[in-house]
Amino acid sequence: MKRTRLTALALAVLLLAGCARTSPGGAASSQPAGSASAEEVSGPKVQVDWSRLEGEKPVRQPDLDGGRWYEGYTDRLIPGEDYGPLVPYVGALTYSFSTWTDNSGQIQHYYSPWPDTLYGLMTREGKVVTDPVYLSAGQAEFSWQNESFTLPVLLLSRVKEEWKDFCNGRRYAVAAQDGSWITDFEFWTYTTREDEVLLCGPGGVTWIDAVSGSRQDWSWEFLGVTGAELPSVVEQIMWLYGFQWTDAGVFLGTDTQTRNILDADQVRVFRPETTEVVWISRSEWEEHLSRWSDQRWPPAGYWEGRREGDRIALSKGDQSYTLTAPQLGDSYSFEVCEPFAYLCDFREDSSTYWLYRLSDGALLTQCDNISFVTDSIRPGSGPCILVRSQDGSFTFYNKNLEPLRSFPALSGNAWLYCSLRDGLLTVWDDQTFFGCYDLDAGTCVFYRTLDLGD
């Protein structure tokens, strides 16, 4: 990335205080992991030679894409009908800092030691539609009954100095996943429910249908929030209960006449379905909030583990599997992603992972770390399995334990992030590269080497 372009991008991003790393599509992330050779692992033989990549030194590939949709530098999404599904990509890095005045009136500064990523949008074929100008870019999701469902919209964020009010200059826009429409950057935060998105910003609260893009707006005045109350209401939305659309409605602040908001007995609730604004007791709202959370993430349906010596029994409902763990210590964890599971043994200075096939309890390999990556659009396609070889390089395997892609060892404290959505595997770290691979075609559709200039 050339310094001239990066500097322009950084000037905008540096306004944001404490930027969080955000993955495209709300992606999963994993810390660096390690694998051992097949000879070091006891257990049945399997159809994959886990040691075949040992000693190989994968080389960084040159930058690759499918060309540009528009000839010149494109700093915004231009609505169009022919893009197809748009995919966020990481295209640049920058640093952020925050400035504030402490209780004594002194100006304080904090400079983040970690680079932040900037995102652009491309087609599934890797053609650049926008350059990396977004602080975050991802597909909206809604969770219900322990399952996550994706909505056909993208949530994009940017920062500007003139937006520096309640949210440090950060604003969101909503766009159709196919790029056919986009709102302005006019919202502070958002929530989802089924196929709907609800947002709030300087203008009030907005409802958007994720499928059609139709919207309805309610001003703060309509919602009964005065200009004097708004700063307190926004602070409470952000930090007290969050912006959540429950079956009882949306929290829009407590009685601001109460000196201490934690002592307020009444809360304002907006019900978008009926456009009602009502006051209910705080205890009643918290009961609604708790019930809504239990409905979205019910306690039932999780895998449970029970240890008996060197054997771990995993069960959920009428499903049960028993795994034999070599040298398992007192502190352990597990994860099930059918048809596989892993056990993890935590030690003071290291950890060991064992990968199993559930159907017969076969021990497949031993590693320092294992991650499962599932396709949120194709839930029945089976997971990708991420491991790291002894030389530090990473390898993805498909559900048949066939190697898909390998990546060099990461430098320093960099982490490897990955997501799998509709057959597209995106892989990146927070310091050096971003790649996108079409697993159906077996090809790389996009690759960028990331740096901060000279």
PEHU-V557163 format. One record per backbone hydrogen bond with DSSP energy under -1.0 kcal/mol. CO is the residue of the C=O (numbers start at 1). NH is the residue of the N-H. Records with the same first field share a line. If there is no record, write none. Layout:
CO->NH ; NH
This chain:
2->6
3->7
4->8
5->9
6->10
7->11
9->13
10->14
12->15
13->16
23->26
28->418
34->368 ; 369
37->40
38->41
49->52
51->54
53->56
64->447
67->128
74->131
87->122
89->120
92->118
94->116
96->112
98->110
100->108
102->105
106->102
108->100
110->98
116->94
118->91 ; 92
119->133 ; 134
120->89
121->129 ; 130
122->87
123->126
126->66
127->123
128->69
131->133
134->119
136->157
138->155
140->151
142->149
144->147
147->144
149->142
151->153
152->177
153->140
154->175
155->138
156->173
157->135
158->171
160->163
161->164
163->165
167->170
169->160
171->158
172->186 ; 187
173->156
174->183
175->154
176->179
177->86
179->80
181->176
184->186
187->172
189->200
191->198
193->196
195->210
196->193
197->208
198->191
199->206
200->188 ; 189
201->204
204->201
205->218
206->199
207->216
208->197
209->213
214->209
216->207
218->205
219->223
220->225
221->224
226->230
229->233
230->234
231->235
232->236
233->237
234->238
235->239
236->240 ; 241
242->244
244->246
249->246
250->270
253->268
255->258
260->263
261->264
265->282
266->255
267->280
268->252
269->278
270->250
271->274 ; 275
276->271
278->269
280->267
281->285
282->286
283->287
284->288
285->289
286->290
287->291
288->292
289->293
290->294
291->295
292->296
293->297
295->145
296->146
304->315
306->313
308->311
310->325
311->308
312->323
313->306
314->321
315->304
316->319
319->316
321->314
323->312
331->346
333->344
335->342
337->340
339->358
340->337
341->356
342->335
343->354
344->333
345->352
350->347
352->345
353->367
354->343
355->364
356->341
357->361
362->357
365->355
366->36
367->353
371->386
373->384
378->381
384->373
385->397
386->371
387->395
388->35
389->392
393->389
394->407
395->387
396->404
397->385
398->401
402->398
405->396
407->394
411->414
416->30
417->428
419->426
420->376
421->424
423->439
424->421
425->437
426->419
427->435
428->417
432->450
433->429
434->448
435->427
436->445 ; 446
437->425
438->442 ; 443
443->438
446->436
447->64
448->434
